[in-house]
Amino acid sequence: MQFDSFADFIAMGGYGFYVWLSFGSCALILLGILFSSLNDTKRIFSSVKQQAQREERIKKAKQEAGQ
């Protein structure tokens, strides 16, 4: 489908509101998923790091108790 002007492109044959609303909502949902995934990844890495530090402290305490 070809459009005569940019305004016709934005109007999308009278369906522009619905077309652009669907594109906008899809973009917002995808951005929400992206930020949520990045936040979850950061939280998981932090949890793994804390657990490794905790295990290291336990190991060190057992070694000191055995001496």
Backbone bond lengths (Angstrom), bond angles and torsions (degrees), N, CA, C in turn:
res aa  C-N    CA-C-N  psi(-1)  N-CA   C-N-CA  omega(-1)  CA-C   N-CA-C  phi
1 M - - - 1.438 - - 1.529 107.96 -
2 Q 1.295 116.10 130.17 1.462 120.62 178.98 1.525 109.38 -106.60
3 F 1.323 114.03 148.37 1.460 120.17 -179.63 1.520 108.54 -116.24
4 D 1.327 116.37 143.30 1.462 121.02 -179.24 1.518 112.67 -76.64
5 S 1.332 118.30 -27.63 1.453 121.52 -179.11 1.524 109.66 -149.61
6 F 1.311 114.66 170.92 1.465 120.09 178.19 1.521 110.80 -64.68
7 A 1.336 116.67 -35.94 1.465 120.85 178.59 1.533 110.47 -63.41
8 D 1.338 116.94 -38.54 1.466 120.22 176.23 1.528 110.55 -65.71
9 F 1.324 116.00 -36.58 1.465 119.89 177.89 1.525 110.26 -63.57
10 I 1.326 116.50 -45.12 1.464 120.95 179.50 1.530 110.31 -65.04
11 A 1.323 117.75 -38.16 1.464 121.72 -178.30 1.527 111.63 -71.93
12 M 1.320 118.21 -26.93 1.471 123.63 178.83 1.533 111.98 50.36
13 G 1.306 115.28 46.36 1.462 119.11 176.57 1.524 113.50 65.77
14 G 1.317 117.35 27.82 1.456 121.53 179.51 1.521 113.40 94.91
15 Y 1.324 116.76 -6.91 1.465 120.91 -179.51 1.530 112.33 -107.14
16 G 1.305 117.07 13.44 1.461 122.17 -175.47 1.517 113.93 -57.23
17 F 1.323 117.03 -41.16 1.468 120.27 -179.03 1.523 110.17 -58.21
18 Y 1.321 116.92 -46.35 1.466 121.00 -177.54 1.530 111.53 -71.89
19 V 1.333 115.66 -38.80 1.469 120.13 179.94 1.527 110.03 -63.96
20 W 1.327 116.20 -50.58 1.471 119.19 -176.79 1.523 111.64 -72.11
21 L 1.323 117.57 -30.51 1.458 120.47 175.25 1.526 110.13 -64.95
22 S 1.328 117.17 -40.85 1.466 119.67 179.61 1.525 110.96 -69.09
23 F 1.331 117.57 -40.33 1.465 119.71 176.31 1.529 110.80 -63.34
24 G 1.310 117.19 -43.38 1.463 121.22 -179.42 1.517 112.69 -64.75
25 S 1.339 116.43 -44.16 1.462 118.92 179.79 1.524 110.76 -66.69
26 C 1.312 117.39 -37.84 1.468 120.96 177.44 1.527 110.14 -63.32
27 A 1.335 117.07 -43.87 1.465 120.72 179.04 1.530 110.92 -62.66
28 L 1.329 117.77 -42.02 1.465 120.70 178.66 1.523 111.80 -64.14
29 I 1.320 116.59 -41.08 1.465 120.12 178.92 1.523 110.53 -64.23
30 L 1.331 116.82 -44.70 1.467 120.06 179.44 1.528 111.83 -63.81
31 L 1.320 117.15 -39.91 1.466 120.33 176.94 1.526 110.73 -65.55
32 G 1.323 116.74 -39.07 1.464 120.36 176.67 1.513 111.51 -61.67
33 I 1.323 117.19 -42.82 1.459 121.18 178.12 1.523 110.49 -64.27
34 L 1.321 116.70 -41.72 1.468 121.14 179.32 1.525 110.85 -60.72
35 F 1.331 117.22 -50.64 1.459 120.25 -178.18 1.526 111.68 -66.54
36 S 1.315 116.63 -36.19 1.455 120.13 177.20 1.533 110.65 -64.54
37 S 1.314 116.91 -42.67 1.464 121.10 179.30 1.525 111.19 -64.90
38 L 1.331 116.68 -42.41 1.463 120.01 178.65 1.526 110.78 -63.79
39 N 1.320 116.95 -40.32 1.467 121.36 178.58 1.527 110.96 -65.43
40 D 1.331 116.54 -43.27 1.470 120.41 178.69 1.527 111.14 -63.55
41 T 1.339 116.55 -41.23 1.466 120.32 179.11 1.517 110.80 -62.33
42 K 1.324 116.48 -44.03 1.465 121.15 178.90 1.531 110.48 -61.75
43 R 1.333 116.45 -43.15 1.466 121.17 -179.84 1.533 111.15 -65.44
44 I 1.315 117.76 -40.45 1.470 121.53 -179.79 1.520 110.70 -66.54
45 F 1.341 117.11 -44.32 1.466 119.93 178.43 1.524 111.00 -61.99
46 S 1.323 116.79 -39.12 1.462 120.78 178.01 1.522 110.44 -64.21
47 S 1.318 117.23 -42.25 1.454 121.61 179.08 1.528 111.53 -63.79
48 V 1.324 116.81 -42.18 1.461 121.03 178.84 1.526 110.48 -64.34
49 K 1.323 116.70 -41.02 1.466 120.89 178.85 1.524 110.73 -63.57
50 Q 1.333 117.37 -43.21 1.468 121.10 178.37 1.521 111.13 -63.40
51 Q 1.323 117.02 -40.38 1.457 120.48 179.79 1.531 110.98 -66.25
52 A 1.337 117.19 -40.00 1.462 120.23 177.78 1.528 110.78 -64.15
53 Q 1.328 117.28 -40.42 1.459 120.97 177.87 1.524 110.61 -65.36
54 R 1.325 116.82 -40.07 1.467 121.61 178.62 1.531 110.32 -63.02
55 E 1.326 116.67 -44.72 1.465 120.40 179.45 1.531 111.07 -65.12
56 E 1.328 117.02 -36.09 1.466 120.66 177.58 1.526 110.68 -65.40
57 R 1.349 116.82 -41.47 1.466 119.96 177.82 1.524 110.96 -63.97
58 I 1.324 117.64 -41.13 1.472 121.40 179.03 1.523 110.08 -63.88
59 K 1.319 116.29 -43.80 1.468 120.77 179.63 1.522 110.59 -62.43
60 K 1.330 116.52 -42.83 1.459 121.29 -179.94 1.538 110.63 -65.69
61 A 1.332 116.46 -39.77 1.466 120.12 -179.89 1.524 110.57 -66.15
62 K 1.320 117.51 -38.29 1.468 121.06 178.45 1.525 110.79 -66.30
63 Q 1.339 116.57 -38.47 1.466 120.28 178.64 1.528 110.53 -65.95
64 E 1.335 116.58 -41.32 1.460 119.89 -179.85 1.535 110.95 -68.80
65 A 1.322 116.49 -34.97 1.474 120.27 179.46 1.535 110.77 -70.87
66 G 1.318 117.53 -29.31 1.451 121.65 -178.61 1.512 113.07 -80.06
67 Q 1.308 118.40 -14.58 1.466 121.46 -177.11 1.454 111.81 -79.11
